[in-house]
Amino acid sequence: MPTGSDKFLDINSQIASWLDSAYDVSIAWVLIVLLLASGLFFTIKSKGMQIAMFPHMLSVIVKSRGGAKGGISSFQAFAIGLADRVGTGSIAGVALAVVAGGPGAVFWMWVVAAVGMATAFIEATLAQLFKVRGGDGTFRGGPAYYIQRGLGSRTWGAIFAVLLIFAYGFSFEMIQSNSISQLALTSFHVPTWVSAVVLIALTLPLVIGGVRKIAHLSEILAPAMALVYVVMGIIIMLINFTYIPHVFSEIFTGAFGHGTYVPPAVAGGAGALIAALTQGIKRGLFTNEAGMGSAPNAAATATVDHPVTQGLIQSLGVFVDTMLVCTSTAFIILMSRPFWEEGRAAGLNGTALTGESLVDSLGSSPAVHNLVAVLVMAMMISFGYSTILGNYAYAETNYRYLVGMNKSVLPLKILVIASTVLGALLPLKSVWSIADWATALMTIVNLVAILFLGKWALGALADYNAQRHTTTPVFCSVNNPHMPGELPTEVWHERGGHSTEQTQSSVEACI
């Protein structure tokens, strides 16, 4: 006789199946067209900035480690965005993509990232242009702010904010904690309630501390864990170097429905092509977030002399996440036995599949096997934990947009903690599906907004390029010949935008 738990699992699976099917035949195609079209549009309008300015991006990120002139430094804002991008989505999300869409899904992730770097630049620059200063000295901004201030629509700004809070303050928090607890359960038989208690103990102090403490932790944790993970991927590639051509072959042929691996839910051919395309774009969006409107919330917090500086840094974050971290995950999985053993991959949680793949490739003896398992667990906890904190930082920005800068954020903190606990305890197939819908809707709202507002970011880019070959670029919105009009902001009325007061002398100093 089926138990209550069995019934819950069955209902959960049915909801996930219905939501996934509805997503794939409806909003997925709207999202695909908008993502690729906007990415190509901004690539053309910016004259291929993600390629032409890539070396300059590297030099900008190296120079951004200095302290902020009040608020959060440029590198800290980048680290918050990186901590959120390089989370379990880069592990569990990629694993789900290659299982459900085949190796070809990785190719479409690369495509989304390549054009998405231009989209990420536009939205992050807009976040800087339309940001506001909070009472605590930090900046706030993001799509909700530039929709209201740039397009004059408080209603659509609020709609975006609600969608983001639901996704990042609720469903994504559950996904991260679930990935951690399931890996602990499968690898070390740790009860899920123990994982829930540990996550509360780790998360509560920093959530209470707010954005500044999260920024300081992310500055250290995010780059370190990304580097360690990429190095592990390189080691596995070196160990299995003879298999690299086959993996690349599977990625490129599978992208068009002709690979050896056929996803369990499709019959091959056109079905395999569609599975690779939809899974690659869906999971690629989830992990690199280009165009989603989430990373601009971190980009706006930085104190910089020119808005384009942070746009370049956030664009680089898309490259780091997809081309380095997600590609590492893909090769770790595609070079291991768990993926190719029929039926085994589909039965594993995404994080567990990646963990088993790492252990399978590196654990040649029982002692090494156990050591690698511990390292993988520690790394996965770091990924998921940092993403929980990054998610909270995004949700807080939009919560304050809705209720006011000086209102209590206690209800949001309770929601985040409760979501973390529930995610660790419950099976969450349907939560992934709900999160896909929430991110798709907020992405569509954001993409439409930046298509209307992109001229402001492109104007700022023209101003930046006019200065950067002769001096360090510094932005001013007053009488700026490169901008399409007078920017509706008080922040950039002084060169560099650092003044907390708008005075006549500061305006004159801009001209």
KETOR-663298 format. One record per residue: x, y, z of N, C-alpha, C in turn. Coordinates in steps of 0.05 Angstrom, whole numbers, plus 5000, padded with zeros to 4 digits. Layout:
N
XYZXYZXYZ;...
This chain:
511
501749765000500050005000501850255000;501250444983502850694982502750855007;504950945017505051115041504551405033;504251575054503851865050506151975035;508551875042511051975028510951904999;510151654993509951574965508051744949;505751804961503751974948504852254943;506252354962507452624959509452624936;511152414935513052404913511752374886;509552224885508152194860506852454851;505552594869504352854863506453054854;508753054869510953234863512053184835;512252924828513252854801511252934780;508652894785506652964765506553264760;506753424782506853714779509253804762;511553684769514053754754513753684724;512553454719512253364691510353554676;508153634688506253814675507554084670;508854194690510154454687512354454666;513854234665516054214645514854204617;512754044614511554014587510354274578;508954414596507754674589509954884582;512154874597514455054593515655004565;516154754559517554684534515954754509;513254754511511654804487510655094485;511255254506510255524506512355724511;512855794536514556014543517455974535;518355714533521155654526521855784500;520055774480520755874454520656184453;518956304468519056594471521656674483;522556534504525056594517527456554499;527456334484529656284465529956504445;527656584433527756794412528757054424;527657134447528357384459531257394468;532157174481534957154490536957184467;536557024447538457024424538257284408;535857374404535457624388536657864403;536057894428537158114443540158094446;541257854450544157824451545557894426;544357804403545457874377545258174372;542958294379542458584375544558744390;544958684415546858834431549758774423;550258534413552958474403553558654379;551658684361552058844337552159144345;550359234361550259524369552759604385;553959414400556359484416558859414401;558559334375560859264358562459034369;561058834379562358594389564058644413;563058804432564658884456565758644472;564258424472565158194488567658064476;568158114451570658024438572658244437;571858474426573658694422574858804448;573258794470574158904495574958694516;575058444508575658224527578358274542;580558334528583058384542582758614562;581258824554580759044572579158964597;577258784593575758684616577558564637;579558404628581458284646583058484662;583858704648585458914662583659064682;581059094675579259234693578759074718;578458814716577858654740580358644758;582758644746585158654762585358914778;584559134766584759394779582459454798;580559274800578059334815578259234844;580559134853580759034880580959244901;581259494893581559714913578959754929;579159904951576859944968574960144955;572460124962570360294952570460564965;569560764951569361034962566661064976;566160894996563560875008561960664994;560760485009559260274997560860024992;560459894969561659634962563459664938;565759534939567659564917566659424892;567859494870567159374844567659074845;569858994856570558714857568558554875;567758684898565858554915563258514901;562358714886559858684871560058464850;562458444837562958224818562857954833;563957944857564157694872561357604881;559557794889556857724896555457594871;555857724848554657614824555857344817;558557314820559857064814558956844834;558656914859557856724880555056614873;553356794862550656704855550756534829;552356624809552456474784553856204788;556156204801557755964805556755824829;554355734829553155584851552455304842;550655184856549954904848548554894821;547655124811546555134784548655054764;551255134770553455064752554154764755;553054644775553654354780551154194774;549054234791546554084787545254164761;545154424754543854504730545054394705;547754394704549054284680548653984679;548753854702548353564702545553494692;543553644701540853604691540653644661;542053854651541953914623543153694606;545453584614546653374597545153104599;543753064621542152814623539552844607;538153074610535653114596535953204567;538153344561538553444534540853324519;542453154533544753034520547153224520;549553124512551853304511551553544494;549753534474549353764456548254004471;547053964495546054194510548354384518;550754274521553054444528553654644506;553454554481553854744458552054984460;549454934466547555154467547955324492;549055214513549955374536552155574527;553955474511556155644501555055874484;553055804467551956014449550556224466;548956144485547556334503549556514517;551756394526553856554541555256744522;555856664497557356824479555857084472;553257054465551657294460550757424486;550557264507549557364533551557554546;554057534539556057724551555358014544;554358064519553558334511551058414526;549158224529546658284544547358344574;549158194585549958234613551258514617;552758594597554058854598551959074598;549959054580547859254578546359284605;545359054616543759074640545259164664;547859084666549459174689550059474687;550659564663551159854659548660014665;546259924657543760054663543360064693;544059844707543659844736545360064749;547760104739549460314749548360594743;547460634718546460894710543960984726;542260794732539660864746539660794775;541960734787541960664816541260894834;540660824859540061024879541860964904;542261174920543861134944542061084968;542660884984541160825008542160985031;540560965053541261115077543861025091;544660775086547060665098549560715082;549360875061551760935045552160755021;550760525020550960344997549060414976;549560314951547760364929545860134926;543560194914541559994907540760044878;540059824864539159854837538659584824;537959594798537359344784534959394766;533859184754531659224735529259374746;528459314771526159454782526559754782;529059834788529660114789529860244761;531160104743531460234716528860214700;527060024707524460014694522860254703;522860314729521360544740522560804731;525260834735526561094730526961144700;527460934685527960964656525560954639;523560784646521160744630518760874643;519060964668516861104682514660914691;515260664696513160474703513760344730;512560444751512860324778511460044778;509360014763507859764762509559534752;510859574729512559364718515059324734;516059534747518259504765517459324788;515059364799514159194821513658904812;512558864788512158594778514858444777;516858584766519458454765520458394793;520258574811521258534839519858294852;517258264848515758044860516757774848;517157764822518157524809520857454819;522657654822525357594831525357494860;523657624877523557534906522557244907;520557174891519556904891521756714882;523156784861525256604850527656584869;528756824877531256824892530956814922;528656904932528256884961526856624970;525856474950524356234957525255984942;524655974916525055724901528055664898;529755854892532555804888533955724914;533055844936534155774962533655474968;531155384961530455114965532154924948;532655004923534254844905537154814916;538355034925541055014935541254834959;539554874979539654705003538954414997;537154374978536554094971538853954958;540354094941542753984928544753894949;545154074969547154014990546253775006;543753775015542753565033542753295019;541953284993541853034978544652924973;546653094969549352994965550452884992;549853025014550652925040549352655046;546852625038545452375043546552145026;546952195000547951974983550851914987;552552104994555352064997556151965025;554852075046555652015074553351935092;550951885080548651795095547951985118;548352245113547652445133544652505131;543152475152540252535151539752825141;537552855126537053115115536553325137;535453245160534953435181537553545193;539653385192542253485202543253705183;543053645156543853855137542254115141;539654085147538054325151539054485175;539754355196540754495220543354635214;545154495200547754605194547454855176;545754835156545255065138544155305153;542355255172541255485188543555615203;545255445216547355555232549355725215;549755635190551655775173550456035161;547856015154546556225139545656455156;544456395179543156595196544956835203;547456795212549057035219549557225196;550057115172550657295149548157425138;545857285138543357405129542657635148;543057595174542457815193544458045188;546957985181548958195177548458365153;547058265133546358425109548358415087;547958595067549458585042552458625046;553258805064556158855067557658605076;556558455096557958215105557958005083;555757985069555657795046557857865025;558158125020560158215001562958145009;563558175035566258115045566857815043;564857645049565257355047565557275018;563757375001563757304973566357374959;567657594968570157684956572257474958;572157314980574157104985573256844974;570756764981569756494976569256444946;567956624932567056574905569356524886;571456704884573656644866575156394873;575456344900577056114908575655854900;573055834905571755584898571555544868;571255764853571155734824573855634814;576055734824578755654816579255364823;578655274847579054994855577454814837;574954884831573254714815574354684786;575154914775576254904748578754734747;580454764767582954604768582354304769;580254234785579453954786578553854758;577054024744576153954717578553914699;580554084701582954064684584453804690;584653734716586053484724584653244711;581953244712580453024701580853014670;580953244657581453244629584253144622;586253204639588953104634589052804638;587652704659587652414664586352264641;584252384629582752254608583152394581;585552494576585952664552585352524526;585652254525585052114500582052114494;580352174514577452174510576452444502;578152654503577252934497576052964469;577252854448576052884422573252764420;572752534434570152414434568052594447;568852714470567052894484566253134467;568253254454567653484436565853394413;566353154403564653054381561753014390;561452914414558752874425557353144430;558853344439557653604444556753734417;558453724397557753864372555653714355;555953444354553953294339551253274355;551453254381549053234397547453494397;548753724392547353974391545353984369;545753814348543853814325542453544322;542353394345540853154346542052904334;544752904331546052674318548152544336;548152594362550052474379549452184386;551352044399550951764407548951744430;549151934449547351934472544652044464;542551894471539751984466538452024493;537552274499536152324525533952124530;533552044555531451834561528651904551;527952154551525152234545524652274515;526652244498526252304470527152064453;526352064427526951844410529251894391;530552134393532752194375531852374353;533652444335533052614312532152894321;529852974310528853244316528253274346;527353054359526853064388529353114404;531552994395534153034409535153314405;534753414381535553694375534053894393;531353854395529754034411530454004441;531053764450531753724478534453864484;536353834466538953964470538654264470;537154374451536754664449535354774474;533054654481531554764504532954724530;534154494534535554444560538054624562;539554654540541954824540541355104546;539255214534538555494538537255534566;535455344573534155364599536155354622;537855154622539855124644542155324641;542755404616544755604612543855874624;541355944620540256184632540356164662;539655934673539555904702542255944715;544355864701546955884714548456134707;548456234681549956474675548356734679;545656704679543856924686543957164667;545257134644545357364626542557434615;541757674620539057764611536857714631;537457554652535357484671534657724689;536557914693535958134710536758104739;538157884745538957834773541657964779;543657914762546358024767546358334769;544658474754544758774756544158874785;542758704801542358784829544958804844;546858624837549458634850551158854837;550958884810552559084796551959364806;549459414813548659684821549959764848;550659564864551759634891554559734890;555959704868558859784867559160084865;561260184878562060454875564260474854;563660584831565560604809565560884798;567660954783567861224771566361244745;565761004733564261004707562460764706;559960794699558060564698559060334681;560460394659561360184641563359994654;564860094673566759934688565459684699;563159724713561859494725560459324703;559559454681558459294659560459104648;562959184644565059014634565658784653;565658854679566358644699564158434701;561558524700559458324701559258164675;560058274653560158124628562157904630;564457964642566557764646565557534664;563757604683562657394700561157174685;559857254663558457054646560456864634;562756974624564856804613565956614634;566556714657567756554678565856324685;563356384688561456184697561055964675;560356054651559555854631561955724618;563855884608566055784593568055634610;568255704636570155564653568755364672;566955464689565855294710563855084698;561955184682559954994670561254794651;563254894636564654704618566154504634;567354584657568654384674566754174684;564354254692562254064701561553874679;561153984655560453814632562553594626;565153684626567253484621567653294644;567253384668567353194691565352974688;562853044680560752854677561152674652;561752804630561952654605564352474603;566252504621568652334622568452114643;566052084654565751884676563851664669;564051444683562251214678559351274686;558851414709556051454717554251564695;555351734678553651854658552951654636;554951494627554551324604553251054611;553150984637551850734645548850774644;547550614627544750654620542950664645;541450884647539450914669540651024695;543251004698544451094724544351394727;545051534706545151834708542451944713;540351834700537651944703536551904731;537651714745536651664772537951814794;539951984787541452134807540752424808;540752544832540552834835542852954820;542453194808544553314791547153354806;547053444831549453484846550753214852;549153014859550152754865551552624840;550452674816551652574792554452694788;554652954792557253084789559152984810;558252954834559952854856560852574850;559152394841559952124834561852114811;561452304792563252314769566152394778;566252584796568952674806570252444821;568752314838569952094854570751864835;569151804815569751594796572351644781;572851904774575251964758577751994775;577352084800579752144817580251944839;578251784846578551594868579551324860;582151294854583151044844583550824865;583750904891583950714913581950794934;581350614953579350674974580050934990;582650964996583451205012583051454995;583951454970583651684952580651734947;579151514944576351534939574951684962;575651614986574451745010575252035012;577852095006578852365008577452544987;577152444963575852594942572952644949;571652444960568852474968568452694988;570352715007570252925028570653195015;572653214997573253464983570953564966;569653374952567353434936565153544953;564653414975562453504993563053785003;565553835011566254105021565854315000;566654244975566454434953563554484946;561954274946559154314939557654484960;558454444985557254615007558054905002;560554954995561455224989559855354966;559555194945557955294922555155364930;553755174943550955214950550655434971;552455444990552255645012552655925001;554655954984555156224973552756314956;551556124942549256194925546856274941;546356134964544256214982544556504991;547056574997547556855007547257054984;548256984960547957154937544957194930;543456974931540556994926539257184945;540057164971538857344991539457634985;541857694976542657974970540858084948;540357924927538658014905535758054915;534757864931532057884941531658134959;533758184975533558414993533258684978;534858714956534758954940531858994930;530658784920527958814908525758834930;526258714953524358744975524359034984;526759154986526859434994525659624973;525859544948524559694927521459704931;520359474940517459464943516459604968;517959564991516959665017518259925026;520459995014521860245022524660175033;526560355029529360315036529760275066;528060405083528560405112526660215127;525160055112523359865125524859615133;523759475153524959225162524859005141;526958855139527058625120526658365134;525758365159525358125175523557925161;521357995148519657795135521257645113;522957795098524557665077526557475090;527757555111529757375124528457115134;525957145145524556905154523956725130;523056845108522456685083524956535074;527256675073529756545064530556315082;530456355108531256145127529255905124;526655965123524655745120525055595094;525655735073526055605047528555425048;530555515061533055355063532455095078;530955115100530254875116528554685099;526354795087524554625071526054485048;527854635035529354525013531054295021;532254305045533954095054532353845061;529753875068528153655078526453515057;525653665036523553565018524753504990;523553304977524253254949523153474931;524753574912524053824900523953824869;523053614857522853614828521253844818;518953894831517154104822518354384826;520154414846521254674852523054764829;524654574817526254644793524354754771;522054614768520254704746519054974752;518255014777517155274785519255494781;521755434789523855634786524355694756;524155504739524455554710522355754701;519855714709517755904701518256184712;518956204737519456464750521756614736;523856464730526156594716525456674688;523856504674523056574647521456834646;519556854665517857094665519357344672;521157324692522657564699524757634678;525757434664527557484642526157624619;523757544612522257674591521757964597;520858024622520458294631522958464629;525258344638527758484637528758534609;528558334591529558364564527958574549;525358584552523758794539524659064549;525159094575526059344586528659434575;530659254574533359344565533459394535;531559264520531459334492530559624488;528759724505527960004504530060194515;531560094536533360274550536260234541;536760044524539559984516541060224505;539760424494541060654483542660804504;541660794529543160934551545760794556;545760524557548160374562550160404539;549060404515550860434491552060714490;550460914499551561184501553761204522;553361064545555461064565557960924555;557660714538559960574526561460754508;560060914492561361114474562961314490;561761404512563161594530565761464542;565461214550567761074562570061034542;569360954517571360904497572661174488;571161394489572361644482574461734502;574361634526576261714547578461514552;577961254549579761054560582461044547;582861144523585461124511587261364519;586161564533587761794541587761834571;585761734585585561774614583861554626;583761554653581961374666579061474663;577261324651574561424646573061494672;571761724672570161824694567561924682;565261844692562761914680561362144694;559962304677558262514687555762534669;553462554681550962544665550162824655;551363034665550563304658551663384631;549963454612550863554585552763354572;552363094576554062894564553262854535;554962914515554262904487553762624477;554662424492554462144482551762014491;550462144510547962024521545562114504;543461954503541162024487539362244498;539962334522538462544535539562594563;537962744579538762794607538062554624;539962434637539562194653537962264678;535762134684534162194708535362074733;537462204743538862104766540262334780;540762304806542262494821545062394826;545462124824547962004831550262104813;549762134787551962194768552162484761;551062664778551362944772554063054780;555662904794558462964799560162754785;562362834775564162634761564762404780;564162164770564661924786562261844803;560362024807557961954821558161894850;560261994864560661924892559462114912;558662344903557562544921554962464932;554462504958551862444970549962674969;550962914960549263144958549663264930;547563354919547763494893547963794898;550263914890550664194894551164324868;550864594867551364734842554264704833;556064704852558964674844559464404832;558164194843558663924832557563904804;555264034799554164024772556064164752;557064404761558864554743561464394739;562264244759564764094756564463874735;561963794728561563594708561963704680;561363944676561164054649563864084635;
